[in-house]
Amino acid sequence: MAEAPASPDFQALLRRWLKPVVFAAALLPLAWYAWRAANGALGANPIEATTRYFGDWALRFLLIALAVTPVRLVFGWTGVGRLRRMLGLFAFFYVALHVMSYVGLDLFFDLPLLLQEILKRRYITVGMFALVILIALAVTSTDAMVRRLGGKRWRRLHMFVYPAAIAGVIHYYMMVRAGFLEPLIYALILAGLFAVRILKRR
């Protein structure tokens, strides 16, 4: 038996409240971190815990943002497309917190030392590669930049989110000292999202 379509009133309510609810939910990891920090629950190495925590959520939000188009293609829910830009910017927000916690809390904004670390440690080199791409995507995420670049060039540029996500997964894999299950899960999710996009576009 076919499922009855949602009423116009429900659809209007969903369009009105979907973005604010998702926006508030996307801030919950930050609120949870703030609660843990205020209660001294970050463990024996709070600086490393902070950097890792925001890095984990940066990668998760990046994958969530990448899931928007496959969800729309598979389930035909066009409304979810309205969340793509916001989720992408939240991914960048958590990436920025991840990087700033490392540069500020761990290196004390010592830029020469940062350059040495980028050149010496391969996982940081890979992470910075992803960061450069995500900065470019965040800067060009506005409607004004879409008009300035043109839709075709803008879409082509924003396909670089996939190399950024691949670099993010590799960065995480190289950083983990023991237990590679989580990087493998992220890699499989990313591969699945990419496969759905390719197959549905044919």
C-alpha positions as CSV (number, residue, x, y, z in Angstrom):
1,M,0.0,0.0,0.0
2,A,1.4,3.4,-1.0
3,E,2.2,5.8,1.7
4,A,0.0,8.9,1.7
5,P,1.9,12.1,0.8
6,A,2.6,14.6,3.6
7,S,0.0,17.3,3.9
8,P,0.9,20.8,2.6
9,D,0.8,22.1,6.2
10,F,3.3,19.5,7.3
11,Q,5.6,20.2,4.4
12,A,5.5,23.9,5.1
13,L,6.2,23.2,8.8
14,L,9.1,21.0,7.8
15,R,10.6,23.6,5.5
16,R,10.3,26.2,8.2
17,W,11.8,24.3,11.1
18,L,14.2,21.8,9.4
19,K,17.2,24.2,9.1
20,P,16.9,25.7,12.6
21,V,16.6,22.2,14.2
22,V,19.6,20.9,12.3
23,F,21.5,24.1,13.1
24,A,20.9,23.6,16.8
25,A,21.8,19.9,16.6
26,A,25.0,20.7,14.8
27,L,26.1,22.8,17.8
28,L,25.5,20.0,20.3
29,P,29.1,18.6,20.0
30,L,30.4,22.0,20.9
31,A,28.1,22.2,23.8
32,W,29.1,18.8,25.0
33,Y,32.8,19.7,24.8
34,A,32.1,22.9,26.8
35,W,30.4,20.9,29.5
36,R,33.2,18.4,29.7
37,A,35.9,21.1,29.7
38,A,34.0,23.0,32.5
39,N,33.8,19.8,34.6
40,G,37.4,18.7,34.1
41,A,36.3,15.6,32.1
42,L,38.8,15.9,29.2
43,G,41.1,13.3,30.7
44,A,44.8,13.3,31.5
45,N,45.8,15.2,28.3
46,P,43.1,17.8,27.7
47,I,45.0,19.5,24.8
48,E,45.2,16.2,22.8
49,A,41.6,15.4,23.8
50,T,40.4,18.7,22.5
51,T,42.3,18.5,19.2
52,R,41.1,14.9,18.6
53,Y,37.5,15.7,19.6
54,F,37.1,18.5,17.1
55,G,39.0,16.6,14.4
56,D,36.6,13.6,14.8
57,W,33.5,15.9,14.5
58,A,35.0,17.7,11.6
59,L,35.3,14.5,9.6
60,R,31.8,13.4,10.7
61,F,30.2,16.6,9.5
62,L,32.1,16.5,6.3
63,L,30.7,13.0,5.6
64,I,27.2,14.1,6.7
65,A,27.4,17.1,4.3
66,L,28.6,14.7,1.5
67,A,25.6,12.4,2.3
68,V,23.1,15.1,1.3
69,T,23.3,14.6,-2.4
70,P,23.2,10.7,-2.3
71,V,20.2,10.9,0.1
72,R,18.4,13.2,-2.4
73,L,19.3,10.9,-5.3
74,V,18.3,7.7,-3.6
75,F,15.2,8.8,-1.8
76,G,14.1,11.7,-3.9
77,W,13.8,14.1,-1.0
78,T,14.7,17.4,-2.6
79,G,14.2,19.3,0.7
80,V,17.4,17.8,2.2
81,G,19.4,19.8,-0.4
82,R,18.6,22.9,1.6
83,L,20.9,21.6,4.3
84,R,24.0,21.0,2.2
85,R,25.6,24.4,2.4
86,M,24.9,24.7,6.2
87,L,26.3,21.3,7.0
88,G,29.4,22.0,4.8
89,L,30.0,25.2,6.7
90,F,29.6,23.3,10.0
91,A,32.2,20.8,8.8
92,F,34.6,23.7,8.2
93,F,33.7,25.2,11.6
94,Y,34.8,22.0,13.3
95,V,37.9,21.8,11.1
96,A,38.8,25.3,12.1
97,L,38.4,24.4,15.8
98,H,40.5,21.3,15.3
99,V,43.3,23.3,13.6
100,M,43.1,26.2,16.1
101,S,43.3,23.9,19.1
102,Y,46.4,22.3,17.6
103,V,48.1,25.5,16.6
104,G,47.0,27.5,19.7
105,L,47.0,25.0,22.5
106,D,49.7,22.7,21.4
107,L,52.1,24.9,19.5
108,F,51.2,28.3,21.2
109,F,50.8,29.9,17.7
110,D,54.5,29.3,17.0
111,L,54.3,29.6,13.2
112,P,57.9,28.6,12.4
113,L,57.3,25.5,14.5
114,L,54.0,24.9,12.6
115,L,55.9,25.0,9.3
116,Q,58.4,22.5,10.6
117,E,55.6,20.2,11.7
118,I,53.9,20.4,8.3
119,L,57.1,19.5,6.5
120,K,58.2,16.8,9.0
121,R,55.0,15.0,9.9
122,R,53.2,13.5,6.9
123,Y,49.8,13.3,8.6
124,I,49.9,17.0,9.3
125,T,51.0,17.6,5.6
126,V,47.9,15.7,4.4
127,G,45.7,17.4,6.9
128,M,46.8,20.9,5.8
129,F,46.2,19.9,2.2
130,A,42.6,19.1,3.1
131,L,42.4,22.4,5.1
132,V,43.5,24.5,2.1
133,I,40.8,22.9,-0.1
134,L,38.1,23.4,2.6
135,I,39.1,27.1,3.0
136,A,38.6,27.6,-0.7
137,L,35.2,25.9,-0.6
138,A,34.1,27.9,2.5
139,V,35.1,31.2,0.9
140,T,33.2,30.4,-2.3
141,S,30.1,29.1,-0.6
142,T,28.1,32.3,-0.8
143,D,25.4,33.1,-3.4
144,A,27.5,36.0,-4.6
145,M,30.4,33.7,-5.3
146,V,28.1,31.3,-7.2
147,R,27.1,34.1,-9.4
148,R,30.6,35.4,-9.9
149,L,32.1,32.0,-10.8
150,G,29.1,30.8,-12.7
151,G,27.2,27.6,-11.8
152,K,29.3,25.2,-13.9
153,R,32.6,26.4,-12.6
154,W,31.3,26.6,-9.0
155,R,30.1,23.0,-9.1
156,R,33.4,21.9,-10.6
157,L,35.3,23.7,-7.8
158,H,33.1,22.2,-5.1
159,M,33.7,18.7,-6.4
160,F,37.1,19.1,-4.7
161,V,35.3,18.3,-1.4
162,Y,35.9,14.7,-2.3
163,P,39.7,15.0,-2.4
164,A,39.5,17.0,0.9
165,A,37.4,14.2,2.5
166,I,39.8,11.5,1.2
167,A,42.7,13.5,2.7
168,G,40.8,13.9,5.9
169,V,40.3,10.1,6.2
170,I,44.0,9.5,5.4
171,H,45.0,12.1,7.9
172,Y,43.0,10.3,10.6
173,Y,44.4,6.9,9.6
174,M,48.0,8.2,9.7
175,M,47.4,9.9,13.1
176,V,45.9,6.9,14.8
177,R,48.6,4.9,16.7
178,A,46.5,1.8,17.5
179,G,43.1,0.5,16.2
180,F,42.2,1.3,12.7
181,L,38.6,0.3,12.8
182,E,37.2,3.9,12.9
183,P,39.3,5.2,9.9
184,L,38.2,2.1,8.0
185,I,34.6,2.8,8.8
186,Y,34.9,6.4,7.6
187,A,36.7,5.3,4.4
188,L,33.9,2.8,3.7
189,I,31.2,5.4,4.3
190,L,33.0,7.9,2.0
191,A,33.4,5.2,-0.7
192,G,29.8,4.3,-0.5
193,L,28.7,7.9,-0.8
194,F,30.9,8.4,-3.8
195,A,29.6,5.2,-5.4
196,V,26.0,6.2,-5.0
197,R,26.6,9.6,-6.6
198,I,28.4,8.0,-9.6
199,L,25.8,5.3,-10.1
200,K,22.8,7.6,-9.8
201,R,24.3,10.1,-12.2
202,R,24.6,7.6,-15.0
